[in-house]
Amino acid sequence: TVSKKYEHVEERESKRITRKKKMGITQTYLRFGYRTTSGKHPDNPAMELFSTIMGN
């Protein structure tokens, strides 16, 4: 018998996309976000360092 391991993965809310259209504007601004650990999590200092390195 083969035993399979399954992990429960919570579905996240669908992504929100907002578009605004203004005529005559030639500048584009794009911003990405990602989920991270809470501020009290032990990995938070490492995530802050990563954010600084990536230019945030």
mmCIF entry with sequence, helices, sheets and N, C-alpha, C, O atoms, coordinates in Angstrom:
data_MODEL
# 
_entry.id   MODEL 
# 
_entity.id                         1 
_entity.type                       polymer 
_entity.pdbx_number_of_molecules   1 
# 
_entity_poly.entity_id                      1 
_entity_poly.type                           'polypeptide(L)' 
_entity_poly.nstd_linkage                   no 
_entity_poly.nstd_monomer                   no 
_entity_poly.pdbx_seq_one_letter_code       TVSKKYEHVEERESKRITRKKKMGITQTYLRFGYRTTSGKHPDNPAMELFSTIMGN 
_entity_poly.pdbx_seq_one_letter_code_can   TVSKKYEHVEERESKRITRKKKMGITQTYLRFGYRTTSGKHPDNPAMELFSTIMGN 
_entity_poly.pdbx_strand_id                 A 
# 
loop_
_entity_poly_seq.entity_id 
_entity_poly_seq.num 
_entity_poly_seq.mon_id 
_entity_poly_seq.hetero 
1 1  THR n 
1 2  VAL n 
1 3  SER n 
1 4  LYS n 
1 5  LYS n 
1 6  TYR n 
1 7  GLU n 
1 8  HIS n 
1 9  VAL n 
1 10 GLU n 
1 11 GLU n 
1 12 ARG n 
1 13 GLU n 
1 14 SER n 
1 15 LYS n 
1 16 ARG n 
1 17 ILE n 
1 18 THR n 
1 19 ARG n 
1 20 LYS n 
1 21 LYS n 
1 22 LYS n 
1 23 MET n 
1 24 GLY n 
1 25 ILE n 
1 26 THR n 
1 27 GLN n 
1 28 THR n 
1 29 TYR n 
1 30 LEU n 
1 31 ARG n 
1 32 PHE n 
1 33 GLY n 
1 34 TYR n 
1 35 ARG n 
1 36 THR n 
1 37 THR n 
1 38 SER n 
1 39 GLY n 
1 40 LYS n 
1 41 HIS n 
1 42 PRO n 
1 43 ASP n 
1 44 ASN n 
1 45 PRO n 
1 46 ALA n 
1 47 MET n 
1 48 GLU n 
1 49 LEU n 
1 50 PHE n 
1 51 SER n 
1 52 THR n 
1 53 ILE n 
1 54 MET n 
1 55 GLY n 
1 56 ASN n 
# 
_struct_asym.id          A 
_struct_asym.entity_id   1 
# 
_struct_conf.conf_type_id            HELX_P 
_struct_conf.id                      HELX_P1 
_struct_conf.pdbx_PDB_helix_id       AA1 
_struct_conf.beg_label_comp_id       ASN 
_struct_conf.beg_label_asym_id       A 
_struct_conf.beg_label_seq_id        44 
_struct_conf.pdbx_beg_PDB_ins_code   ? 
_struct_conf.end_label_comp_id       ILE 
_struct_conf.end_label_asym_id       A 
_struct_conf.end_label_seq_id        53 
_struct_conf.pdbx_end_PDB_ins_code   ? 
_struct_conf.beg_auth_comp_id        ASN 
_struct_conf.beg_auth_asym_id        A 
_struct_conf.beg_auth_seq_id         44 
_struct_conf.end_auth_comp_id        ILE 
_struct_conf.end_auth_asym_id        A 
_struct_conf.end_auth_seq_id         53 
_struct_conf.pdbx_PDB_helix_class    1 
_struct_conf.details                 ? 
_struct_conf.pdbx_PDB_helix_length   10 
# 
_struct_conf_type.id          HELX_P 
_struct_conf_type.criteria    ? 
_struct_conf_type.reference   ? 
# 
loop_
_atom_site.group_PDB 
_atom_site.id 
_atom_site.type_symbol 
_atom_site.label_atom_id 
_atom_site.label_alt_id 
_atom_site.label_comp_id 
_atom_site.label_asym_id 
_atom_site.label_entity_id 
_atom_site.label_seq_id 
_atom_site.pdbx_PDB_ins_code 
_atom_site.Cartn_x 
_atom_site.Cartn_y 
_atom_site.Cartn_z 
_atom_site.occupancy 
_atom_site.B_iso_or_equiv 
_atom_site.pdbx_formal_charge 
_atom_site.auth_seq_id 
_atom_site.auth_comp_id 
_atom_site.auth_asym_id 
_atom_site.auth_atom_id 
_atom_site.pdbx_PDB_model_num 
ATOM 1   N N  . THR A 1 1  ? 0.832  -1.179 0.000   1.00 0.00 ? 1  THR A N  1 
ATOM 2   C CA . THR A 1 1  ? 0.000  0.000  0.000   1.00 0.00 ? 1  THR A CA 1 
ATOM 3   C C  . THR A 1 1  ? 0.880  1.248  0.000   1.00 0.00 ? 1  THR A C  1 
ATOM 4   O O  . THR A 1 1  ? 1.843  1.340  0.761   1.00 0.00 ? 1  THR A O  1 
ATOM 5   N N  . VAL A 1 2  ? 0.547  2.183  -0.841  1.00 0.00 ? 2  VAL A N  1 
ATOM 6   C CA . VAL A 1 2  ? 1.298  3.429  -0.924  1.00 0.00 ? 2  VAL A CA 1 
ATOM 7   C C  . VAL A 1 2  ? 0.546  4.496  -0.140  1.00 0.00 ? 2  VAL A C  1 
ATOM 8   O O  . VAL A 1 2  ? -0.642 4.730  -0.365  1.00 0.00 ? 2  VAL A O  1 
ATOM 9   N N  . SER A 1 3  ? 1.249  5.131  0.774   1.00 0.00 ? 3  SER A N  1 
ATOM 10  C CA . SER A 1 3  ? 0.640  6.185  1.583   1.00 0.00 ? 3  SER A CA 1 
ATOM 11  C C  . SER A 1 3  ? 0.960  7.539  0.962   1.00 0.00 ? 3  SER A C  1 
ATOM 12  O O  . SER A 1 3  ? 2.115  7.820  0.642   1.00 0.00 ? 3  SER A O  1 
ATOM 13  N N  . LYS A 1 4  ? -0.044 8.367  0.792   1.00 0.00 ? 4  LYS A N  1 
ATOM 14  C CA . LYS A 1 4  ? 0.173  9.696  0.218   1.00 0.00 ? 4  LYS A CA 1 
ATOM 15  C C  . LYS A 1 4  ? -0.074 10.740 1.288   1.00 0.00 ? 4  LYS A C  1 
ATOM 16  O O  . LYS A 1 4  ? -0.995 10.619 2.096   1.00 0.00 ? 4  LYS A O  1 
ATOM 17  N N  . LYS A 1 5  ? 0.754  11.758 1.284   1.00 0.00 ? 5  LYS A N  1 
ATOM 18  C CA . LYS A 1 5  ? 0.630  12.854 2.233   1.00 0.00 ? 5  LYS A CA 1 
ATOM 19  C C  . LYS A 1 5  ? 0.037  14.060 1.527   1.00 0.00 ? 5  LYS A C  1 
ATOM 20  O O  . LYS A 1 5  ? 0.495  14.440 0.450   1.00 0.00 ? 5  LYS A O  1 
ATOM 21  N N  . TYR A 1 6  ? -0.952 14.647 2.113   1.00 0.00 ? 6  TYR A N  1 
ATOM 22  C CA . TYR A 1 6  ? -1.561 15.833 1.537   1.00 0.00 ? 6  TYR A CA 1 
ATOM 23  C C  . TYR A 1 6  ? -1.505 16.966 2.545   1.00 0.00 ? 6  TYR A C  1 
ATOM 24  O O  . TYR A 1 6  ? -1.710 16.759 3.741   1.00 0.00 ? 6  TYR A O  1 
ATOM 25  N N  . GLU A 1 7  ? -1.231 18.144 2.062   1.00 0.00 ? 7  GLU A N  1 
ATOM 26  C CA . GLU A 1 7  ? -1.246 19.330 2.907   1.00 0.00 ? 7  GLU A CA 1 
ATOM 27  C C  . GLU A 1 7  ? -2.491 20.137 2.585   1.00 0.00 ? 7  GLU A C  1 
ATOM 28  O O  . GLU A 1 7  ? -2.901 20.245 1.429   1.00 0.00 ? 7  GLU A O  1 
ATOM 29  N N  . HIS A 1 8  ? -3.076 20.692 3.613   1.00 0.00 ? 8  HIS A N  1 
ATOM 30  C CA . HIS A 1 8  ? -4.229 21.569 3.407   1.00 0.00 ? 8  HIS A CA 1 
ATOM 31  C C  . HIS A 1 8  ? -3.721 22.958 3.025   1.00 0.00 ? 8  HIS A C  1 
ATOM 32  O O  . HIS A 1 8  ? -2.969 23.578 3.777   1.00 0.00 ? 8  HIS A O  1 
ATOM 33  N N  . VAL A 1 9  ? -4.122 23.427 1.890   1.00 0.00 ? 9  VAL A N  1 
ATOM 34  C CA . VAL A 1 9  ? -3.719 24.752 1.416   1.00 0.00 ? 9  VAL A CA 1 
ATOM 35  C C  . VAL A 1 9  ? -4.967 25.618 1.360   1.00 0.00 ? 9  VAL A C  1 
ATOM 36  O O  . VAL A 1 9  ? -5.938 25.294 0.677   1.00 0.00 ? 9  VAL A O  1 
ATOM 37  N N  . GLU A 1 10 ? -4.924 26.719 2.088   1.00 0.00 ? 10 GLU A N  1 
ATOM 38  C CA . GLU A 1 10 ? -6.070 27.625 2.088   1.00 0.00 ? 10 GLU A CA 1 
ATOM 39  C C  . GLU A 1 10 ? -6.094 28.429 0.799   1.00 0.00 ? 10 GLU A C  1 
ATOM 40  O O  . GLU A 1 10 ? -5.063 28.909 0.328   1.00 0.00 ? 10 GLU A O  1 
ATOM 41  N N  . GLU A 1 11 ? -7.267 28.566 0.247   1.00 0.00 ? 11 GLU A N  1 
ATOM 42  C CA . GLU A 1 11 ? -7.397 29.397 -0.943  1.00 0.00 ? 11 GLU A CA 1 
ATOM 43  C C  . GLU A 1 11 ? -7.405 30.852 -0.521  1.00 0.00 ? 11 GLU A C  1 
ATOM 44  O O  . GLU A 1 11 ? -8.062 31.229 0.449   1.00 0.00 ? 11 GLU A O  1 
ATOM 45  N N  . ARG A 1 12 ? -6.683 31.645 -1.245  1.00 0.00 ? 12 ARG A N  1 
ATOM 46  C CA . ARG A 1 12 ? -6.609 33.071 -0.936  1.00 0.00 ? 12 ARG A CA 1 
ATOM 47  C C  . ARG A 1 12 ? -7.683 33.807 -1.714  1.00 0.00 ? 12 ARG A C  1 
ATOM 48  O O  . ARG A 1 12 ? -8.197 33.324 -2.722  1.00 0.00 ? 12 ARG A O  1 
ATOM 49  N N  . GLU A 1 13 ? -8.001 34.975 -1.220  1.00 0.00 ? 13 GLU A N  1 
ATOM 50  C CA . GLU A 1 13 ? -8.983 35.791 -1.920  1.00 0.00 ? 13 GLU A CA 1 
ATOM 51  C C  . GLU A 1 13 ? -8.467 36.116 -3.312  1.00 0.00 ? 13 GLU A C  1 
ATOM 52  O O  . GLU A 1 13 ? -7.259 36.202 -3.533  1.00 0.00 ? 13 GLU A O  1 
ATOM 53  N N  . SER A 1 14 ? -9.378 36.293 -4.235  1.00 0.00 ? 14 SER A N  1 
ATOM 54  C CA . SER A 1 14 ? -8.956 36.630 -5.587  1.00 0.00 ? 14 SER A CA 1 
ATOM 55  C C  . SER A 1 14 ? -8.231 37.970 -5.580  1.00 0.00 ? 14 SER A C  1 
ATOM 56  O O  . SER A 1 14 ? -8.502 38.842 -4.755  1.00 0.00 ? 14 SER A O  1 
ATOM 57  N N  . LYS A 1 15 ? -7.321 38.106 -6.505  1.00 0.00 ? 15 LYS A N  1 
ATOM 58  C CA . LYS A 1 15 ? -6.498 39.311 -6.568  1.00 0.00 ? 15 LYS A CA 1 
ATOM 59  C C  . LYS A 1 15 ? -7.327 40.493 -7.048  1.00 0.00 ? 15 LYS A C  1 
ATOM 60  O O  . LYS A 1 15 ? -8.201 40.354 -7.903  1.00 0.00 ? 15 LYS A O  1 
ATOM 61  N N  . ARG A 1 16 ? -7.039 41.640 -6.488  1.00 0.00 ? 16 ARG A N  1 
ATOM 62  C CA . ARG A 1 16 ? -7.757 42.862 -6.826  1.00 0.00 ? 16 ARG A CA 1 
ATOM 63  C C  . ARG A 1 16 ? -6.947 43.634 -7.863  1.00 0.00 ? 16 ARG A C  1 
ATOM 64  O O  . ARG A 1 16 ? -5.761 43.895 -7.665  1.00 0.00 ? 16 ARG A O  1 
ATOM 65  N N  . ILE A 1 17 ? -7.580 43.991 -8.945  1.00 0.00 ? 17 ILE A N  1 
ATOM 66  C CA . ILE A 1 17 ? -6.923 44.764 -10.001 1.00 0.00 ? 17 ILE A CA 1 
ATOM 67  C C  . ILE A 1 17 ? -7.719 46.048 -10.205 1.00 0.00 ? 17 ILE A C  1 
ATOM 68  O O  . ILE A 1 17 ? -8.934 46.018 -10.401 1.00 0.00 ? 17 ILE A O  1 
ATOM 69  N N  . THR A 1 18 ? -7.024 47.156 -10.157 1.00 0.00 ? 18 THR A N  1 
ATOM 70  C CA . THR A 1 18 ? -7.664 48.448 -10.379 1.00 0.00 ? 18 THR A CA 1 
ATOM 71  C C  . THR A 1 18 ? -7.020 49.106 -11.587 1.00 0.00 ? 18 THR A C  1 
ATOM 72  O O  . THR A 1 18 ? -5.796 49.196 -11.675 1.00 0.00 ? 18 THR A O  1 
ATOM 73  N N  . ARG A 1 19 ? -7.829 49.553 -12.495 1.00 0.00 ? 19 ARG A N  1 
ATOM 74  C CA . ARG A 1 19 ? -7.316 50.235 -13.685 1.00 0.00 ? 19 ARG A CA 1 
ATOM 75  C C  . ARG A 1 19 ? -7.965 51.602 -13.780 1.00 0.00 ? 19 ARG A C  1 
ATOM 76  O O  . ARG A 1 19 ? -9.175 51.753 -13.615 1.00 0.00 ? 19 ARG A O  1 
ATOM 77  N N  . LYS A 1 20 ? -7.138 52.583 -14.048 1.00 0.00 ? 20 LYS A N  1 
ATOM 78  C CA . LYS A 1 20 ? -7.639 53.932 -14.280 1.00 0.00 ? 20 LYS A CA 1 
ATOM 79  C C  . LYS A 1 20 ? -7.108 54.383 -15.626 1.00 0.00 ? 20 LYS A C  1 
ATOM 80  O O  . LYS A 1 20 ? -5.921 54.236 -15.917 1.00 0.00 ? 20 LYS A O  1 
ATOM 81  N N  . LYS A 1 21 ? -7.971 54.920 -16.425 1.00 0.00 ? 21 LYS A N  1 
ATOM 82  C CA . LYS A 1 21 ? -7.567 55.360 -17.756 1.00 0.00 ? 21 LYS A CA 1 
ATOM 83  C C  . LYS A 1 21 ? -7.730 56.864 -17.841 1.00 0.00 ? 21 LYS A C  1 
ATOM 84  O O  . LYS A 1 21 ? -8.834 57.391 -17.699 1.00 0.00 ? 21 LYS A O  1 
ATOM 85  N N  . LYS A 1 22 ? -6.623 57.551 -18.074 1.00 0.00 ? 22 LYS A N  1 
ATOM 86  C CA . LYS A 1 22 ? -6.640 58.999 -18.253 1.00 0.00 ? 22 LYS A CA 1 
ATOM 87  C C  . LYS A 1 22 ? -5.939 59.312 -19.565 1.00 0.00 ? 22 LYS A C  1 
ATOM 88  O O  . LYS A 1 22 ? -4.834 58.833 -19.821 1.00 0.00 ? 22 LYS A O  1 
ATOM 89  N N  . MET A 1 23 ? -6.565 60.086 -20.358 1.00 0.00 ? 23 MET A N  1 
ATOM 90  C CA . MET A 1 23 ? -6.010 60.412 -21.670 1.00 0.00 ? 23 MET A CA 1 
ATOM 91  C C  . MET A 1 23 ? -4.889 61.437 -21.536 1.00 0.00 ? 23 MET A C  1 
ATOM 92  O O  . MET A 1 23 ? -4.959 62.348 -20.711 1.00 0.00 ? 23 MET A O  1 
ATOM 93  N N  . GLY A 1 24 ? -3.861 61.277 -22.354 1.00 0.00 ? 24 GLY A N  1 
ATOM 94  C CA . GLY A 1 24 ? -2.779 62.244 -22.416 1.00 0.00 ? 24 GLY A CA 1 
ATOM 95  C C  . GLY A 1 24 ? -1.665 62.019 -21.405 1.00 0.00 ? 24 GLY A C  1 
ATOM 96  O O  . GLY A 1 24 ? -0.733 62.822 -21.344 1.00 0.00 ? 24 GLY A O  1 
ATOM 97  N N  . ILE A 1 25 ? -1.727 60.969 -20.620 1.00 0.00 ? 25 ILE A N  1 
ATOM 98  C CA . ILE A 1 25 ? -0.673 60.707 -19.638 1.00 0.00 ? 25 ILE A CA 1 
ATOM 99  C C  . ILE A 1 25 ? 0.303  59.694 -20.232 1.00 0.00 ? 25 ILE A C  1 
ATOM 100 O O  . ILE A 1 25 ? -0.113 58.671 -20.774 1.00 0.00 ? 25 ILE A O  1 
ATOM 101 N N  . THR A 1 26 ? 1.606  59.981 -20.129 1.00 0.00 ? 26 THR A N  1 
ATOM 102 C CA . THR A 1 26 ? 2.611  59.109 -20.733 1.00 0.00 ? 26 THR A CA 1 
ATOM 103 C C  . THR A 1 26 ? 3.474  58.407 -19.696 1.00 0.00 ? 26 THR A C  1 
ATOM 104 O O  . THR A 1 26 ? 4.520  57.858 -20.043 1.00 0.00 ? 26 THR A O  1 
ATOM 105 N N  . GLN A 1 27 ? 3.071  58.411 -18.457 1.00 0.00 ? 27 GLN A N  1 
ATOM 106 C CA . GLN A 1 27 ? 3.850  57.783 -17.401 1.00 0.00 ? 27 GLN A CA 1 
ATOM 107 C C  . GLN A 1 27 ? 3.090  56.570 -16.868 1.00 0.00 ? 27 GLN A C  1 
ATOM 108 O O  . GLN A 1 27 ? 1.868  56.604 -16.720 1.00 0.00 ? 27 GLN A O  1 
ATOM 109 N N  . THR A 1 28 ? 3.838  55.490 -16.580 1.00 0.00 ? 28 THR A N  1 
ATOM 110 C CA . THR A 1 28 ? 3.240  54.278 -16.041 1.00 0.00 ? 28 THR A CA 1 
ATOM 111 C C  . THR A 1 28 ? 3.868  53.959 -14.695 1.00 0.00 ? 28 THR A C  1 
ATOM 112 O O  . THR A 1 28 ? 5.076  54.111 -14.516 1.00 0.00 ? 28 THR A O  1 
ATOM 113 N N  . TYR A 1 29 ? 3.055  53.522 -13.759 1.00 0.00 ? 29 TYR A N  1 
ATOM 114 C CA . TYR A 1 29 ? 3.525  53.153 -12.426 1.00 0.00 ? 29 TYR A CA 1 
ATOM 115 C C  . TYR A 1 29 ? 2.977  51.769 -12.113 1.00 0.00 ? 29 TYR A C  1 
ATOM 116 O O  . TYR A 1 29 ? 1.767  51.551 -12.169 1.00 0.00 ? 29 TYR A O  1 
ATOM 117 N N  . LEU A 1 30 ? 3.860  50.836 -11.786 1.00 0.00 ? 30 LEU A N  1 
ATOM 118 C CA . LEU A 1 30 ? 3.459  49.462 -11.515 1.00 0.00 ? 30 LEU A CA 1 
ATOM 119 C C  . LEU A 1 30 ? 3.972  49.064 -10.144 1.00 0.00 ? 30 LEU A C  1 
ATOM 120 O O  . LEU A 1 30 ? 5.138  49.288 -9.820  1.00 0.00 ? 30 LEU A O  1 
ATOM 121 N N  . ARG A 1 31 ? 3.108  48.480 -9.348  1.00 0.00 ? 31 ARG A N  1 
ATOM 122 C CA . ARG A 1 31 ? 3.500  48.100 -7.989  1.00 0.00 ? 31 ARG A CA 1 
ATOM 123 C C  . ARG A 1 31 ? 3.031  46.678 -7.705  1.00 0.00 ? 31 ARG A C  1 
ATOM 124 O O  . ARG A 1 31 ? 1.891  46.322 -8.001  1.00 0.00 ? 31 ARG A O  1 
ATOM 125 N N  . PHE A 1 32 ? 3.921  45.864 -7.128  1.00 0.00 ? 32 PHE A N  1 
ATOM 126 C CA . PHE A 1 32 ? 3.589  44.494 -6.763  1.00 0.00 ? 32 PHE A CA 1 
ATOM 127 C C  . PHE A 1 32 ? 3.593  44.356 -5.250  1.00 0.00 ? 32 PHE A C  1 
ATOM 128 O O  . PHE A 1 32 ? 4.339  45.056 -4.565  1.00 0.00 ? 32 PHE A O  1 
ATOM 129 N N  . GLY A 1 33 ? 2.788  43.484 -4.736  1.00 0.00 ? 33 GLY A N  1 
ATOM 130 C CA . GLY A 1 33 ? 2.762  43.198 -3.307  1.00 0.00 ? 33 GLY A CA 1 
ATOM 131 C C  . GLY A 1 33 ? 2.841  41.698 -3.085  1.00 0.00 ? 33 GLY A C  1 
ATOM 132 O O  . GLY A 1 33 ? 2.558  40.909 -3.987  1.00 0.00 ? 33 GLY A O  1 
ATOM 133 N N  . TYR A 1 34 ? 3.221  41.318 -1.898  1.00 0.00 ? 34 TYR A N  1 
ATOM 134 C CA . TYR A 1 34 ? 3.294  39.899 -1.562  1.00 0.00 ? 34 TYR A CA 1 
ATOM 135 C C  . TYR A 1 34 ? 3.004  39.728 -0.081  1.00 0.00 ? 34 TYR A C  1 
ATOM 136 O O  . TYR A 1 34 ? 3.227  40.637 0.719   1.00 0.00 ? 34 TYR A O  1 
ATOM 137 N N  . ARG A 1 35 ? 2.510  38.563 0.270   1.00 0.00 ? 35 ARG A N  1 
ATOM 138 C CA . ARG A 1 35 ? 2.203  38.272 1.665   1.00 0.00 ? 35 ARG A CA 1 
ATOM 139 C C  . ARG A 1 35 ? 3.479  37.854 2.377   1.00 0.00 ? 35 ARG A C  1 
ATOM 140 O O  . ARG A 1 35 ? 4.303  37.125 1.825   1.00 0.00 ? 35 ARG A O  1 
ATOM 141 N N  . THR A 1 36 ? 3.629  38.317 3.593   1.00 0.00 ? 36 THR A N  1 
ATOM 142 C CA . THR A 1 36 ? 4.796  37.956 4.391   1.00 0.00 ? 36 THR A CA 1 
ATOM 143 C C  . THR A 1 36 ? 4.348  37.533 5.781   1.00 0.00 ? 36 THR A C  1 
ATOM 144 O O  . THR A 1 36 ? 3.155  37.428 6.067   1.00 0.00 ? 36 THR A O  1 
ATOM 145 N N  . THR A 1 37 ? 5.323  37.296 6.626   1.00 0.00 ? 37 THR A N  1 
ATOM 146 C CA . THR A 1 37 ? 5.041  36.903 8.000   1.00 0.00 ? 37 THR A CA 1 
ATOM 147 C C  . THR A 1 37 ? 4.551  38.105 8.803   1.00 0.00 ? 37 THR A C  1 
ATOM 148 O O  . THR A 1 37 ? 4.674  39.246 8.359   1.00 0.00 ? 37 THR A O  1 
ATOM 149 N N  . SER A 1 38 ? 4.002  37.847 9.977   1.00 0.00 ? 38 SER A N  1 
ATOM 150 C CA . SER A 1 38 ? 3.556  38.948 10.834  1.00 0.00 ? 38 SER A CA 1 
ATOM 151 C C  . SER A 1 38 ? 4.771  39.647 11.437  1.00 0.00 ? 38 SER A C  1 
ATOM 152 O O  . SER A 1 38 ? 5.887  39.131 11.369  1.00 0.00 ? 38 SER A O  1 
ATOM 153 N N  . GLY A 1 39 ? 4.556  40.803 12.020  1.00 0.00 ? 39 GLY A N  1 
ATOM 154 C CA . GLY A 1 39 ? 5.650  41.571 12.611  1.00 0.00 ? 39 GLY A CA 1 
ATOM 155 C C  . GLY A 1 39 ? 6.306  40.886 13.793  1.00 0.00 ? 39 GLY A C  1 
ATOM 156 O O  . GLY A 1 39 ? 7.458  41.179 14.114  1.00 0.00 ? 39 GLY A O  1 
ATOM 157 N N  . LYS A 1 40 ? 5.595  39.979 14.448  1.00 0.00 ? 40 LYS A N  1 
ATOM 158 C CA . LYS A 1 40 ? 6.141  39.281 15.613  1.00 0.00 ? 40 LYS A CA 1 
ATOM 159 C C  . LYS A 1 40 ? 6.841  37.969 15.253  1.00 0.00 ? 40 LYS A C  1 
ATOM 160 O O  . LYS A 1 40 ? 7.425  37.326 16.125  1.00 0.00 ? 40 LYS A O  1 
ATOM 161 N N  . HIS A 1 41 ? 6.790  37.568 13.990  1.00 0.00 ? 41 HIS A N  1 
ATOM 162 C CA . HIS A 1 41 ? 7.382  36.297 13.564  1.00 0.00 ? 41 HIS A CA 1 
ATOM 163 C C  . HIS A 1 41 ? 8.905  36.379 13.597  1.00 0.00 ? 41 HIS A C  1 
ATOM 164 O O  . HIS A 1 41 ? 9.460  37.437 13.298  1.00 0.00 ? 41 HIS A O  1 
ATOM 165 N N  . PRO A 1 42 ? 9.602  35.293 13.952  1.00 0.00 ? 42 PRO A N  1 
ATOM 166 C CA . PRO A 1 42 ? 11.072 35.310 14.006  1.00 0.00 ? 42 PRO A CA 1 
ATOM 167 C C  . PRO A 1 42 ? 11.738 35.616 12.658  1.00 0.00 ? 42 PRO A C  1 
ATOM 168 O O  . PRO A 1 42 ? 12.880 36.076 12.630  1.00 0.00 ? 42 PRO A O  1 
ATOM 169 N N  . ASP A 1 43 ? 11.046 35.368 11.549  1.00 0.00 ? 43 ASP A N  1 
ATOM 170 C CA . ASP A 1 43 ? 11.617 35.634 10.224  1.00 0.00 ? 43 ASP A CA 1 
ATOM 171 C C  . ASP A 1 43 ? 11.444 37.087 9.790   1.00 0.00 ? 43 ASP A C  1 
ATOM 172 O O  . ASP A 1 43 ? 11.930 37.465 8.724   1.00 0.00 ? 43 ASP A O  1 
ATOM 173 N N  . ASN A 1 44 ? 10.772 37.899 10.579  1.00 0.00 ? 44 ASN A N  1 
ATOM 174 C CA . ASN A 1 44 ? 10.501 39.279 10.184  1.00 0.00 ? 44 ASN A CA 1 
ATOM 175 C C  . ASN A 1 44 ? 11.769 40.092 9.907   1.00 0.00 ? 44 ASN A C  1 
ATOM 176 O O  . ASN A 1 44 ? 11.793 40.806 8.904   1.00 0.00 ? 44 ASN A O  1 
ATOM 177 N N  . PRO A 1 45 ? 12.830 40.031 10.734  1.00 0.00 ? 45 PRO A N  1 
ATOM 178 C CA . PRO A 1 45 ? 14.044 40.793 10.403  1.00 0.00 ? 45 PRO A CA 1 
ATOM 179 C C  . PRO A 1 45 ? 14.652 40.388 9.057   1.00 0.00 ? 45 PRO A C  1 
ATOM 180 O O  . PRO A 1 45 ? 15.147 41.238 8.317   1.00 0.00 ? 45 PRO A O  1 
ATOM 181 N N  . ALA A 1 46 ? 14.615 39.099 8.743   1.00 0.00 ? 46 ALA A N  1 
ATOM 182 C CA . ALA A 1 46 ? 15.140 38.643 7.454   1.00 0.00 ? 46 ALA A CA 1 
ATOM 183 C C  . ALA A 1 46 ? 14.291 39.173 6.307   1.00 0.00 ? 46 ALA A C  1 
ATOM 184 O O  . ALA A 1 46 ? 14.824 39.540 5.260   1.00 0.00 ? 46 ALA A O  1 
ATOM 185 N N  . MET A 1 47 ? 12.976 39.216 6.493   1.00 0.00 ? 47 MET A N  1 
ATOM 186 C CA . MET A 1 47 ? 12.102 39.745 5.445   1.00 0.00 ? 47 MET A CA 1 
ATOM 187 C C  . MET A 1 47 ? 12.305 41.246 5.260   1.00 0.00 ? 47 MET A C  1 
ATOM 188 O O  . MET A 1 47 ? 12.231 41.745 4.137   1.00 0.00 ? 47 MET A O  1 
ATOM 189 N N  . GLU A 1 48 ? 12.560 41.963 6.340   1.00 0.00 ? 48 GLU A N  1 
ATOM 190 C CA . GLU A 1 48 ? 12.847 43.402 6.247   1.00 0.00 ? 48 GLU A CA 1 
ATOM 191 C C  . GLU A 1 48 ? 14.146 43.633 5.475   1.00 0.00 ? 48 GLU A C  1 
ATOM 192 O O  . GLU A 1 48 ? 14.224 44.540 4.647   1.00 0.00 ? 48 GLU A O  1 
ATOM 193 N N  . LEU A 1 49 ? 15.161 42.816 5.743   1.00 0.00 ? 49 LEU A N  1 
ATOM 194 C CA . LEU A 1 49 ? 16.431 42.924 5.024   1.00 0.00 ? 49 LEU A CA 1 
ATOM 195 C C  . LEU A 1 49 ? 16.225 42.633 3.542   1.00 0.00 ? 49 LEU A C  1 
ATOM 196 O O  . LEU A 1 49 ? 16.744 43.355 2.690   1.00 0.00 ? 49 LEU A O  1 
ATOM 197 N N  . PHE A 1 50 ? 15.474 41.587 3.229   1.00 0.00 ? 50 PHE A N  1 
ATOM 198 C CA . PHE A 1 50 ? 15.181 41.237 1.838   1.00 0.00 ? 50 PHE A CA 1 
ATOM 199 C C  . PHE A 1 50 ? 14.462 42.391 1.139   1.00 0.00 ? 50 PHE A C  1 
ATOM 200 O O  . PHE A 1 50 ? 14.770 42.717 -0.007  1.00 0.00 ? 50 PHE A O  1 
ATOM 201 N N  . SER A 1 51 ? 13.516 42.996 1.825   1.00 0.00 ? 51 SER A N  1 
ATOM 202 C CA . SER A 1 51 ? 12.775 44.122 1.261   1.00 0.00 ? 51 SER A CA 1 
ATOM 203 C C  . SER A 1 51 ? 13.701 45.293 0.959   1.00 0.00 ? 51 SER A C  1 
ATOM 204 O O  . SER A 1 51 ? 13.568 45.944 -0.077  1.00 0.00 ? 51 SER A O  1 
ATOM 205 N N  . THR A 1 52 ? 14.640 45.559 1.865   1.00 0.00 ? 52 THR A N  1 
ATOM 206 C CA . THR A 1 52 ? 15.596 46.649 1.658   1.00 0.00 ? 52 THR A CA 1 
ATOM 207 C C  . THR A 1 52 ? 16.501 46.356 0.467   1.00 0.00 ? 52 THR A C  1 
ATOM 208 O O  . THR A 1 52 ? 16.764 47.240 -0.348  1.00 0.00 ? 52 THR A O  1 
ATOM 209 N N  . ILE A 1 53 ? 16.974 45.126 0.365   1.00 0.00 ? 53 ILE A N  1 
ATOM 210 C CA . ILE A 1 53 ? 17.848 44.734 -0.749  1.00 0.00 ? 53 ILE A CA 1 
ATOM 211 C C  . ILE A 1 53 ? 17.106 44.858 -2.079  1.00 0.00 ? 53 ILE A C  1 
ATOM 212 O O  . ILE A 1 53 ? 17.691 45.276 -3.078  1.00 0.00 ? 53 ILE A O  1 
ATOM 213 N N  . MET A 1 54 ? 15.826 44.499 -2.094  1.00 0.00 ? 54 MET A N  1 
ATOM 214 C CA . MET A 1 54 ? 15.050 44.546 -3.332  1.00 0.00 ? 54 MET A CA 1 
ATOM 215 C C  . MET A 1 54 ? 14.624 45.964 -3.704  1.00 0.00 ? 54 MET A C  1 
ATOM 216 O O  . MET A 1 54 ? 14.076 46.182 -4.784  1.00 0.00 ? 54 MET A O  1 
ATOM 217 N N  . GLY A 1 55 ? 14.872 46.928 -2.820  1.00 0.00 ? 55 GLY A N  1 
ATOM 218 C CA . GLY A 1 55 ? 14.638 48.317 -3.190  1.00 0.00 ? 55 GLY A CA 1 
ATOM 219 C C  . GLY A 1 55 ? 13.344 48.910 -2.691  1.00 0.00 ? 55 GLY A C  1 
ATOM 220 O O  . GLY A 1 55 ? 12.813 49.836 -3.304  1.00 0.00 ? 55 GLY A O  1 
ATOM 221 N N  . ASN A 1 56 ? 12.836 48.410 -1.615  1.00 0.00 ? 56 ASN A N  1 
ATOM 222 C CA . ASN A 1 56 ? 11.598 48.990 -1.080  1.00 0.00 ? 56 ASN A CA 1 
ATOM 223 C C  . ASN A 1 56 ? 11.925 49.965 0.012   1.00 0.00 ? 56 ASN A C  1 
ATOM 224 O O  . ASN A 1 56 ? 11.021 50.564 0.595   1.00 0.00 ? 56 ASN A O  1 
# 
